[in-house]
């Protein structure tokens, strides 16, 4: 058996490299291990760490680390690994224990990469290792290694796994997240690491050149994704800009993220992953800094035709975000994780920046012409978003409704025109706007213009469904007064039974537009009437 042979070879120092290579080859794709061999795997981990602490040749060291990486996929065997001494052995091999060593010896690179991979697995799978990481100041050492990678060639793999380990540490330990943000200057360092993944040429402050943007290599895309994930953790709770320097850092990062959105990965899936992480990070950027996503269009010549402009501003990045959003809607699953971040970002952009809002509204809610179908029926972006307003996931329907409401400048009458009262009722009830009006935020006074087709159809539009309906015959026209009274009382009795059985709760509207149980609304109305008569 390969496991027993590996254990015997490492213990006896009898060609451990050859035997471990065979073990590695057999278990390269193994992620679930036999419980019966758990004790032997623990012993093998311990023996490998003892061997790594010796002076052995580089190829043997790499093989030992590969075996340890495979074994560290199992949480149950990490007890002998997660000691201070053994963590320090791995940190030493990853060049994390010295501030002076430079990355000049290329032959050490495979050892550094494998040691970082082992640390990633161990930190992810072991709470003990996470605590030791804080005690051993691992985050500071990773930042130092990242600085060493800055001016070196052939270090992309080292940088990638350094960033992955920083992401894991900042994800699993809030103290490390705070340390990175405020003590280790993690924001500029990680932003610089992100920038180095792209061949960026700056043409002006916060503006990058967009010509000759070739697709990223797989290695560049992976490094960029790891940097984006680490930056997301570091910038959590960064809603407000507290200084001019903070503003510069976030604007500089937003400019790089704009370049990222306009870049392509080596495959379509990798491009989507890259853009998804860029959008997640943009959600942490203060709204006042998001104007960097658009810039004055200065393209000349034939290239100008490919630029999407609105009011003289380059809207390419916003268009990429819109297409990303529609692709996530069309996917039809995992809306909470995949769709809410991009909807939230677009809502913040539209609320804070007039040009972005007007451009997106032209794409999502163009002037109405054909109102023969319900707003939720069809294949346009408007139809898809209106369908989300009644989604079963509360978070999804709230953010979809909020996005459309902001596009309508938080005016109830404008929202109802595009969605119908039935689809908008949930948002209006939550906002206390069932009686009409507008939201709390201020928007410019530019007016919507209705098309002639909409104006002519407007008198016959059903306000509840939001579409044009043919006049229906009134079923009560042929009834006698006694029949009408009978049907009315029958309906009252049905509602009364449902109410008494607590199947439904009849609701009324308070003067402030919010819903309340009907009895309370009637009582409040009676009190107001009495107060009014007393004052007279």
matplotlib code that plots the C-alpha trace (Angstrom):
import matplotlib.pyplot as plt

x = [0.0, 1.4, 0.6, 2.5, 5.4, 5.6, 5.6, 8.4, 10.5, 10.3, 11.0, 14.0, 15.2, 15.2, 14.7, 11.8, 11.6, 11.0, 8.3, 6.6, 6.5, 4.5, 2.2, 1.6, 0.8, -1.7, -3.4, -3.2, -7.0, -7.9, -10.0, -11.7, -9.5, -10.2, -11.0, -9.2, -5.9, -6.2, -3.6, -1.0, -1.6, -1.0, 2.3, 3.3, 2.6, 4.8, 7.6, 7.5, 7.8, 10.8, 12.4, 11.7, 13.5, 16.7, 19.1, 17.8, 18.0, 15.5, 13.7, 13.1, 11.8, 9.3, 8.1, 7.7, 5.7, 3.5, 2.7, 2.0, -0.3, -2.3, -2.5, -3.6, -6.8, -8.1, -8.9, -8.6, -4.9, -3.7, -3.2, 0.6, 1.0, -0.6, 2.1, 4.1, 7.3, 5.8, 4.1, 7.5, 9.2, 6.6, 7.0, 10.8, 10.5, 8.0, 10.7, 8.3, 10.7, 13.2, 12.9, 16.3, 16.2, 15.5, 13.9, 17.0, 17.5, 15.0, 15.6, 13.9, 10.7, 9.0, 9.7, 8.2, 5.1, 4.5, 5.0, 2.5, 0.0, 0.4, -0.1, -3.3, -4.8, -3.7, -5.0, -8.3, -8.9, -7.6, -8.9, -5.7, -3.6, -5.7, -5.0, -1.3, -1.2, -2.1, 0.5, 3.2, 2.4, 1.9, 0.0, 2.9, 5.3, 3.1, 3.0, 6.7, 7.0, 4.5, 6.8, 9.7, 7.6, 7.2, 10.3, 11.0, 10.3, 8.9, 7.2, 3.6, 2.9, 4.5, 2.4, -0.8, -0.6, 0.7, -2.5, -4.6, -3.3, -3.8, -7.4, -8.0, -6.5, -8.6, -11.7, -11.3, -9.9, -11.4, -8.3, -6.1, -8.4, -8.1, -4.3, -4.0, -6.2, -4.6, -1.3, 0.3, -1.0, -2.7, -4.9, -2.1, 0.0, -2.9, -4.0, -0.4, -0.5, -3.8, -2.4, 0.7, -1.6, -2.6, -0.4, -1.8, -0.6, -1.9, -3.0, -4.2, -5.1, -7.4, -7.6, -6.0, -5.2, -7.7, -6.0, -4.4, -5.9, -5.0, -6.6, -4.9, -3.0, -4.4, -1.7, -2.4, -6.1, -5.6, -3.4, -5.9, -8.7, -6.8, -5.9, -9.6, -10.7, -8.2, -9.0, -12.7, -12.0, -9.7, -12.2, -15.3, -17.1, -15.4, -18.6, -17.3, -14.1, -12.5, -9.5, -8.2, -5.7, -8.5, -10.3, -7.2, -6.7, -10.3, -10.4, -7.1, -8.4, -11.7, -9.7, -7.9, -11.3, -12.6, -9.7, -10.4, -14.0, -12.8, -10.3, -10.8, -9.6, -8.2, -11.7, -15.3, -15.6, -12.5, -13.6, -16.9, -15.1, -12.8, -15.7, -17.7, -14.9, -14.3, -18.0, -18.0, -15.0, -16.7, -19.6, -17.1, -15.9, -17.6, -20.3, -18.5, -15.6, -17.6, -17.6, -14.2, -16.1, -17.0, -14.7, -14.9, -14.7, -11.5, -11.2, -10.6, -10.7, -12.1, -11.8, -14.5, -17.2, -16.5, -16.9, -20.3, -20.9, -23.6, -23.5, -19.8, -18.9, -17.4, -19.8, -18.0, -17.5, -21.2, -22.3, -20.1, -21.7, -25.2, -24.4, -23.0, -26.2, -28.4, -26.3, -26.7, -30.5, -30.6, -28.7, -31.8, -30.1, -28.1, -29.6, -28.8, -25.0, -24.7, -27.1, -27.6, -24.1, -24.3, -27.8, -26.7, -23.7, -25.8, -28.4, -25.6, -24.2, -27.6, -28.4, -25.1, -24.3, -26.9, -25.1, -24.9, -28.6, -29.8, -27.6, -28.8, -32.5, -32.2, -31.0, -33.4, -36.5, -36.7, -39.8, -42.9, -44.5, -46.1, -48.1, -50.2, -48.3, -47.8, -44.6, -43.2, -43.9, -41.2, -37.4, -36.3, -34.1, -37.1, -39.3, -36.7, -36.2, -40.0, -40.3, -37.7, -39.9, -42.1, -39.3, -39.6, -36.3, -37.0, -33.5, -33.6, -37.0, -36.2, -33.0, -34.5, -37.5, -35.1, -33.0, -36.0, -37.4, -34.1, -34.1, -37.5, -36.0, -38.0, -41.3, -44.2, -46.2, -43.1, -42.4, -46.1, -46.0, -43.2, -44.1, -47.8, -49.1, -49.3, -45.5, -44.6, -46.9, -44.3, -41.8, -44.4, -45.8, -42.2, -41.6, -44.9, -45.8, -49.0, -50.8, -48.3, -45.6, -41.8, -38.8, -36.5, -33.5, -33.2, -32.9, -32.6, -35.9, -35.6, -38.9, -39.8, -41.3, -44.1, -44.4, -47.5, -48.3, -48.3, -50.3, -53.0, -53.2, -52.9, -56.6, -57.2, -54.2, -55.0, -53.0, -52.7, -51.3, -49.6, -50.8, -53.5, -56.6, -59.7, -62.8, -64.5, -68.3, -69.6, -71.1, -73.3, -75.1, -77.7, -78.2, -81.1, -80.5, -81.4, -78.9, -76.2, -76.9, -76.9, -73.5, -72.1, -73.2, -71.8, -68.4, -68.5, -69.3, -66.4, -63.9, -65.3, -64.8, -61.2, -60.5, -62.0, -60.1, -56.9, -56.3, -56.0, -55.7, -57.7, -55.4, -55.9, -53.6, -52.5, -52.3, -48.5, -49.1, -48.0, -50.1, -51.8, -54.6, -58.0, -59.3, -56.4, -56.8, -60.6, -59.9, -57.2, -59.5, -62.3, -59.9, -58.8, -62.4, -63.2, -60.2, -61.3, -64.9, -63.7, -61.5, -64.5]
y = [0.0, 3.4, 5.0, 2.4, 2.4, 6.2, 6.0, 3.4, 5.2, 8.6, 7.1, 5.1, 7.8, 5.1, 6.9, 9.0, 11.1, 8.2, 6.6, 9.9, 10.7, 7.5, 8.3, 11.8, 10.5, 8.0, 10.6, 13.8, 13.9, 12.5, 14.7, 12.0, 9.5, 6.2, 6.8, 3.5, 5.0, 8.3, 7.4, 6.4, 9.7, 11.6, 9.8, 10.5, 14.2, 14.3, 12.3, 14.6, 17.7, 16.2, 15.5, 19.0, 20.4, 18.6, 19.6, 17.7, 18.5, 20.8, 18.1, 16.0, 19.0, 19.8, 16.2, 16.2, 19.4, 18.0, 15.0, 17.2, 19.4, 16.3, 15.1, 18.5, 18.3, 16.1, 18.2, 15.2, 14.7, 18.3, 17.9, 17.2, 19.9, 22.8, 23.4, 26.5, 24.7, 22.9, 26.1, 27.9, 25.1, 25.8, 29.5, 29.2, 27.2, 29.8, 32.5, 34.1, 34.1, 36.7, 40.3, 40.3, 37.4, 38.4, 36.1, 35.7, 31.9, 30.6, 27.0, 27.9, 29.0, 25.6, 25.1, 28.5, 27.8, 24.3, 25.6, 28.4, 25.9, 23.8, 26.8, 27.7, 24.2, 24.2, 27.6, 26.9, 23.6, 24.3, 26.9, 26.2, 27.2, 30.4, 31.4, 30.5, 32.7, 35.7, 34.8, 34.3, 37.5, 35.6, 38.5, 40.9, 38.3, 37.7, 41.4, 41.5, 38.6, 40.4, 43.4, 41.2, 39.9, 43.5, 43.8, 40.1, 37.9, 34.4, 34.9, 34.9, 31.6, 32.8, 36.1, 34.2, 31.9, 34.7, 36.6, 33.5, 33.0, 36.7, 36.3, 33.3, 34.9, 38.1, 36.0, 33.7, 36.2, 39.7, 40.9, 40.1, 42.0, 45.1, 44.6, 44.5, 47.6, 49.9, 48.6, 46.9, 49.4, 46.5, 48.6, 50.2, 47.0, 44.8, 47.5, 47.5, 43.7, 43.9, 46.5, 44.4, 41.7, 43.9, 45.7, 49.1, 52.3, 55.5, 58.3, 60.7, 60.7, 57.7, 57.0, 54.0, 53.4, 51.0, 50.3, 46.9, 45.2, 41.5, 38.8, 37.9, 34.7, 32.1, 33.0, 36.7, 36.2, 33.9, 36.5, 39.3, 37.3, 36.5, 40.2, 41.2, 38.7, 39.8, 43.5, 42.8, 41.6, 44.5, 47.1, 45.8, 48.6, 51.3, 53.2, 56.6, 58.4, 60.0, 61.8, 63.0, 60.1, 57.6, 59.2, 58.9, 55.3, 54.3, 56.3, 54.8, 51.3, 52.1, 53.1, 49.7, 48.0, 49.8, 48.5, 45.0, 45.1, 46.0, 43.1, 39.5, 36.3, 33.3, 31.7, 32.9, 31.3, 33.0, 36.3, 36.0, 35.1, 38.1, 40.5, 39.0, 39.6, 43.1, 43.9, 42.5, 44.8, 47.9, 47.3, 48.3, 51.4, 54.6, 55.9, 59.3, 57.5, 55.5, 58.3, 57.1, 54.3, 56.8, 59.3, 62.0, 60.2, 61.3, 58.5, 59.7, 58.1, 54.7, 53.4, 55.9, 53.8, 51.0, 53.3, 53.5, 57.2, 59.1, 62.9, 62.8, 60.2, 56.8, 54.2, 51.0, 49.8, 50.4, 48.5, 45.6, 45.6, 45.7, 42.8, 40.9, 41.5, 40.3, 37.1, 36.4, 36.9, 34.5, 31.9, 31.5, 30.2, 31.4, 34.9, 35.9, 35.2, 35.9, 38.7, 40.9, 42.3, 43.7, 45.0, 46.7, 48.3, 49.6, 51.0, 52.9, 54.2, 55.4, 57.0, 59.0, 59.8, 61.4, 60.4, 56.8, 56.7, 58.3, 56.0, 52.9, 54.0, 54.4, 50.7, 49.2, 51.4, 53.0, 55.1, 52.8, 52.2, 48.7, 48.2, 45.3, 42.8, 42.7, 44.3, 40.9, 39.2, 39.3, 39.1, 42.7, 43.6, 45.5, 42.4, 40.3, 42.8, 43.2, 39.4, 39.5, 42.0, 39.0, 36.5, 34.1, 35.3, 38.4, 39.9, 39.4, 41.0, 43.9, 44.9, 44.4, 46.7, 49.2, 49.3, 50.1, 52.6, 54.5, 54.5, 56.1, 58.8, 57.2, 58.5, 56.2, 57.3, 56.6, 53.2, 52.1, 53.1, 50.6, 47.8, 48.0, 48.3, 44.6, 44.1, 47.2, 46.7, 45.0, 47.9, 50.6, 48.9, 48.6, 52.3, 53.6, 54.8, 52.9, 56.2, 57.6, 60.2, 59.8, 58.5, 60.5, 61.0, 64.1, 63.8, 66.2, 67.7, 66.5, 65.1, 61.8, 62.2, 59.8, 58.5, 59.2, 55.5, 55.4, 58.6, 57.2, 53.9, 55.3, 55.7, 52.0, 50.7, 48.5, 50.2, 46.9, 44.8, 47.6, 46.7, 47.5, 45.5, 45.2, 46.5, 43.6, 43.3, 44.1, 40.9, 43.0, 44.9, 42.1, 41.6, 42.9, 45.0, 42.0, 39.8, 42.4, 42.7, 38.9, 38.5, 41.4, 39.8, 36.4, 38.0, 39.8, 36.5, 34.7, 37.4, 37.3, 33.6, 33.8, 36.6, 34.7, 31.6, 33.8, 32.7, 36.4, 39.7, 42.6, 45.6, 49.3, 52.2, 54.7, 58.4, 58.0, 55.4, 52.3, 49.2, 48.3, 45.8, 47.2, 47.4, 49.6, 51.8, 52.3, 53.1, 55.6, 57.1, 57.4, 59.1, 61.6, 62.4, 62.9, 65.2, 67.2, 67.6, 68.6, 71.3, 72.7]
z = [0.0, -1.0, 2.4, 4.4, 1.9, 2.2, 6.0, 6.1, 3.5, 5.3, 8.7, 7.4, 5.1, 2.4, -0.9, 0.5, -2.7, -5.0, -2.7, -1.9, -5.6, -6.2, -3.3, -4.7, -8.2, -6.8, -4.6, -6.7, -7.1, -3.7, -1.4, 0.7, 2.7, 4.4, 8.1, 9.0, 7.8, 9.8, 12.4, 9.7, 7.8, 11.1, 11.5, 7.9, 8.4, 11.4, 9.8, 6.7, 8.8, 10.7, 7.3, 6.0, 9.0, 7.8, 5.1, 2.1, -1.6, -3.2, -5.3, -2.2, -0.3, -3.1, -3.1, 0.7, 0.5, -2.2, -0.1, 2.9, 0.8, -0.2, 3.4, 4.7, 2.7, 5.6, 8.7, 11.0, 10.5, 11.1, 14.9, 14.5, 11.9, 13.8, 16.4, 16.6, 15.6, 12.6, 11.3, 11.6, 9.5, 6.7, 7.1, 6.8, 3.6, 2.2, 2.9, 5.4, 8.4, 7.2, 6.2, 4.5, 2.1, -1.5, -4.1, -6.2, -6.2, -8.9, -7.8, -4.5, -6.1, -6.3, -2.6, -1.7, -3.8, -2.3, 1.2, 0.6, -0.8, 2.4, 4.6, 2.6, 3.3, 6.9, 7.7, 5.9, 7.7, 11.2, 13.7, 15.7, 12.8, 12.3, 15.9, 15.5, 12.4, 14.5, 17.2, 14.5, 12.8, 9.5, 7.8, 8.2, 6.8, 3.8, 3.1, 3.2, 0.8, -1.5, -1.6, -2.6, -5.5, -6.8, -9.0, -9.6, -12.7, -12.6, -9.3, -10.4, -8.6, -5.4, -5.6, -6.3, -3.3, -1.1, -2.0, -1.5, 2.0, 2.8, 1.6, 3.8, 6.9, 6.4, 5.8, 8.8, 11.4, 11.8, 13.8, 10.8, 8.6, 10.8, 11.0, 7.2, 6.7, 9.3, 10.5, 7.4, 4.8, 3.1, 0.8, -1.2, -1.2, -2.5, -5.0, -6.3, -6.6, -8.5, -10.8, -11.6, -12.9, -15.8, -18.4, -17.3, -19.0, -17.4, -19.7, -17.0, -13.3, -12.7, -16.5, -18.2, -21.8, -23.4, -26.7, -27.5, -24.4, -25.0, -22.9, -19.7, -19.3, -16.9, -14.3, -14.6, -14.2, -11.2, -9.5, -10.2, -8.8, -5.6, -5.2, -5.7, -3.0, -0.5, -1.2, -0.7, 2.9, 3.7, 2.4, 4.2, 6.1, 3.9, 3.2, 4.2, 3.1, 6.1, 4.4, 1.1, 1.1, 1.6, -1.3, -3.5, -2.6, -3.4, -6.7, -7.8, -7.0, -8.8, -11.9, -11.9, -11.4, -14.4, -16.4, -15.0, -16.2, -19.7, -19.6, -20.7, -19.2, -21.1, -21.1, -20.8, -17.3, -16.1, -17.5, -15.6, -12.4, -12.8, -13.4, -10.5, -8.0, -9.5, -9.0, -5.4, -4.6, -6.2, -3.8, -1.0, -2.7, -1.3, -3.6, -3.9, -5.7, -8.2, -10.7, -11.8, -13.6, -16.3, -17.9, -20.6, -23.9, -25.7, -28.2, -31.8, -35.2, -36.0, -32.4, -31.4, -33.0, -30.4, -27.4, -25.7, -24.9, -23.1, -22.6, -23.7, -21.1, -21.7, -20.4, -21.5, -17.9, -17.0, -20.1, -19.0, -15.5, -17.1, -19.4, -16.4, -14.5, -17.4, -17.7, -14.0, -14.3, -17.3, -15.3, -13.2, -10.0, -7.0, -7.3, -3.7, -4.1, -7.8, -8.6, -5.4, -5.4, -8.9, -8.4, -5.2, -7.0, -9.8, -7.4, -5.5, -8.8, -10.0, -6.7, -6.5, -10.2, -12.5, -15.8, -14.8, -13.8, -17.0, -19.2, -17.3, -17.4, -21.2, -21.3, -18.7, -18.9, -22.3, -23.2, -23.3, -26.7, -26.6, -23.5, -24.7, -22.5, -18.7, -17.5, -16.3, -19.7, -22.3, -22.8, -22.3, -19.3, -17.9, -18.1, -16.3, -13.5, -13.0, -12.7, -9.9, -7.9, -7.0, -6.4, -3.5, -2.0, 0.0, -0.5, -4.2, -4.8, -2.5, -4.3, -7.7, -6.7, -5.2, -8.3, -10.5, -8.0, -8.1, -11.9, -11.6, -9.3, -6.4, -7.8, -7.2, -10.3, -12.6, -11.0, -11.4, -15.1, -15.7, -13.3, -12.5, -8.9, -8.3, -8.8, -6.9, -3.9, -1.7, -2.1, -1.6, 1.5, 3.0, 2.2, 3.4, -0.1, -0.9, -1.1, -3.6, -3.3, -3.6, -1.7, 0.6, -1.8, -4.1, -7.8, -10.7, -12.0, -15.6, -16.6, -18.3, -21.7, -22.7, -26.2, -28.3, -28.3, -24.4, -24.2, -26.4, -24.5, -21.0, -20.3, -20.9, -19.0, -15.9, -13.1, -11.2, -14.0, -15.8, -19.3, -21.8, -21.4, -23.7, -22.0, -20.2, -19.9, -16.4, -14.9, -12.6, -15.5, -15.8, -12.1, -10.1, -7.0, -4.8, -6.6, -6.2, -2.5, -2.1, -3.8, -1.8, 1.5, 0.4, -0.2, 3.2, 4.9, 3.1, 4.2, 7.7, 7.9, 6.6, 9.1, 12.1, 11.2, 11.0, 7.4, 6.4, 8.3, 6.7, 6.4, 6.2, 5.3, 8.0, 7.1, 6.7, 3.9, 5.9, 6.4, 9.7, 10.7, 9.6, 13.2, 14.2, 11.1, 11.8, 15.5, 14.5, 11.9, 14.6, 17.0, 14.4, 13.6, 17.2, 17.7, 14.7, 16.0, 19.5, 18.0, 16.1]

ax = plt.figure().add_subplot(projection="3d")
ax.plot(x, y, z, "-o")
ax.set_aspect("equal")
plt.show()
